């Protein structure tokens, strides 16, 4: 398991905040093991979440990336956090 988000709890919390706001999900339900289906997030919700994360963190997120393969919130957060970390560590980022 990729532990990028777990090593950066502040980043993980910021990502959860975006998921809660954009996906209109109860914060209590947005646990790491909550499935995307259990939160009733549709494809358009994921797109809105990813777009908001792009704006918040000033990174480009490809819409065909591993984010759409995430099965639960933890997977989604790890994929996003790993991507943000990669993008921010690039020269001229």
SULHUNOR-V440733 format. One record per run of one state. SS is the DSSP state (2 for helix, 1 for strand, 0 for the rest). FROM is the first residue (numbers start at 1). TO is the last residue. Records with the same first field share a line. If there is no record, write none. Layout:
# SULHUNOR-V440733
SS=FROM-TO ; FROM-TO
This chain:
# SULHUNOR-V440733
0=1-3 ; 8-8 ; 23-26 ; 30-34 ; 36-42 ; 58-65 ; 70-71 ; 90-93
2=4-7 ; 9-22 ; 27-29 ; 43-57 ; 66-69 ; 73-89
1=35-35 ; 72-72
